[in-house]
Amino acid sequence: MASKLGAIRGAGRSVLVEALKNHENVHTSGALRGVKTPDGYSHTGWSSQLAGPDADALKAAEGRIAYVVTSYATPIAWVMRDGTVYRVSQRFSVTTSKHQGFLYHL
């Protein structure tokens, strides 16, 4: 799957925002990625990154996720096949918190 290159700042920011809004494959030169998951999405290996209700929500959604946004390989949001959007409430690093600020575009 081809992926667009977006940016947190500058001209690439609009590419990033549009790709997130349209659930397209996108990545920044850093750690933010949005990826379509035609075969669903497995939480295996990710659950240690999330805790509490966020970890439970990811496990419950397994196999029904159509699009996932990760920051440093940690899922920070996903879109279910039925269109439901889940945004992780946990906060992580300063950079990941900035990435979470883009999630209102989902």
Contacts in CASP RR format, 6 or more apart in sequence:
PFRMAT RR
TARGET T0000
AUTHOR 0000-0000-0000
METHOD contacts of the structure
MODEL  1
MASKLGAIRGAGRSVLVEALKNHENVHTSGALRGVKTPDGYSHTGWSSQL
AGPDADALKAAEGRIAYVVTSYATPIAWVMRDGTVYRVSQRFSVTTSKHQ
GFLYHL
1 25 0 8 1.000
1 35 0 8 1.000
1 36 0 8 1.000
2 25 0 8 1.000
3 25 0 8 1.000
3 26 0 8 1.000
3 27 0 8 1.000
3 33 0 8 1.000
3 35 0 8 1.000
4 15 0 8 1.000
4 19 0 8 1.000
4 24 0 8 1.000
4 25 0 8 1.000
4 26 0 8 1.000
4 27 0 8 1.000
5 12 0 8 1.000
5 15 0 8 1.000
5 26 0 8 1.000
5 27 0 8 1.000
5 28 0 8 1.000
5 29 0 8 1.000
6 12 0 8 1.000
6 13 0 8 1.000
6 15 0 8 1.000
6 16 0 8 1.000
6 19 0 8 1.000
6 26 0 8 1.000
6 27 0 8 1.000
6 28 0 8 1.000
6 29 0 8 1.000
7 13 0 8 1.000
7 15 0 8 1.000
7 16 0 8 1.000
7 28 0 8 1.000
7 29 0 8 1.000
8 16 0 8 1.000
8 28 0 8 1.000
8 32 0 8 1.000
8 98 0 8 1.000
15 26 0 8 1.000
16 26 0 8 1.000
16 28 0 8 1.000
16 32 0 8 1.000
16 102 0 8 1.000
17 102 0 8 1.000
17 105 0 8 1.000
18 24 0 8 1.000
19 25 0 8 1.000
19 26 0 8 1.000
19 34 0 8 1.000
20 26 0 8 1.000
20 34 0 8 1.000
20 69 0 8 1.000
20 102 0 8 1.000
20 103 0 8 1.000
20 105 0 8 1.000
20 106 0 8 1.000
21 105 0 8 1.000
21 106 0 8 1.000
23 36 0 8 1.000
23 66 0 8 1.000
23 67 0 8 1.000
23 79 0 8 1.000
23 106 0 8 1.000
24 34 0 8 1.000
24 36 0 8 1.000
25 34 0 8 1.000
25 35 0 8 1.000
25 36 0 8 1.000
26 33 0 8 1.000
26 34 0 8 1.000
27 33 0 8 1.000
27 34 0 8 1.000
31 70 0 8 1.000
31 71 0 8 1.000
31 72 0 8 1.000
31 73 0 8 1.000
31 95 0 8 1.000
31 96 0 8 1.000
31 99 0 8 1.000
32 69 0 8 1.000
32 70 0 8 1.000
32 71 0 8 1.000
32 99 0 8 1.000
32 102 0 8 1.000
33 69 0 8 1.000
33 70 0 8 1.000
33 71 0 8 1.000
34 67 0 8 1.000
34 68 0 8 1.000
34 69 0 8 1.000
34 70 0 8 1.000
35 67 0 8 1.000
35 68 0 8 1.000
35 69 0 8 1.000
35 70 0 8 1.000
36 66 0 8 1.000
36 67 0 8 1.000
37 65 0 8 1.000
37 66 0 8 1.000
37 67 0 8 1.000
37 68 0 8 1.000
38 66 0 8 1.000
39 63 0 8 1.000
40 62 0 8 1.000
40 63 0 8 1.000
40 64 0 8 1.000
40 65 0 8 1.000
40 66 0 8 1.000
41 61 0 8 1.000
41 62 0 8 1.000
41 63 0 8 1.000
41 65 0 8 1.000
41 68 0 8 1.000
41 75 0 8 1.000
41 78 0 8 1.000
42 62 0 8 1.000
42 63 0 8 1.000
43 55 0 8 1.000
43 58 0 8 1.000
43 59 0 8 1.000
43 61 0 8 1.000
43 62 0 8 1.000
43 75 0 8 1.000
46 58 0 8 1.000
46 73 0 8 1.000
46 74 0 8 1.000
46 75 0 8 1.000
47 55 0 8 1.000
47 58 0 8 1.000
47 59 0 8 1.000
49 73 0 8 1.000
49 74 0 8 1.000
49 75 0 8 1.000
50 58 0 8 1.000
50 74 0 8 1.000
50 75 0 8 1.000
50 88 0 8 1.000
50 90 0 8 1.000
51 90 0 8 1.000
53 89 0 8 1.000
54 88 0 8 1.000
54 89 0 8 1.000
54 90 0 8 1.000
57 86 0 8 1.000
58 75 0 8 1.000
58 78 0 8 1.000
61 78 0 8 1.000
61 80 0 8 1.000
61 86 0 8 1.000
64 80 0 8 1.000
64 81 0 8 1.000
64 82 0 8 1.000
65 78 0 8 1.000
65 79 0 8 1.000
65 80 0 8 1.000
65 81 0 8 1.000
66 79 0 8 1.000
66 80 0 8 1.000
66 81 0 8 1.000
66 83 0 8 1.000
67 78 0 8 1.000
67 79 0 8 1.000
67 106 0 8 1.000
68 75 0 8 1.000
68 77 0 8 1.000
68 78 0 8 1.000
68 79 0 8 1.000
69 75 0 8 1.000
69 76 0 8 1.000
69 77 0 8 1.000
69 78 0 8 1.000
69 99 0 8 1.000
69 103 0 8 1.000
69 106 0 8 1.000
70 76 0 8 1.000
71 92 0 8 1.000
71 95 0 8 1.000
71 96 0 8 1.000
71 99 0 8 1.000
71 100 0 8 1.000
72 92 0 8 1.000
72 93 0 8 1.000
72 95 0 8 1.000
72 96 0 8 1.000
74 92 0 8 1.000
74 96 0 8 1.000
75 88 0 8 1.000
76 87 0 8 1.000
76 88 0 8 1.000
76 92 0 8 1.000
76 96 0 8 1.000
76 99 0 8 1.000
76 100 0 8 1.000
76 103 0 8 1.000
77 85 0 8 1.000
77 86 0 8 1.000
77 87 0 8 1.000
77 88 0 8 1.000
77 100 0 8 1.000
77 103 0 8 1.000
77 106 0 8 1.000
78 85 0 8 1.000
78 86 0 8 1.000
79 85 0 8 1.000
79 86 0 8 1.000
79 106 0 8 1.000
80 86 0 8 1.000
85 106 0 8 1.000
87 100 0 8 1.000
87 103 0 8 1.000
87 106 0 8 1.000
88 100 0 8 1.000
91 97 0 8 1.000
91 100 0 8 1.000
END
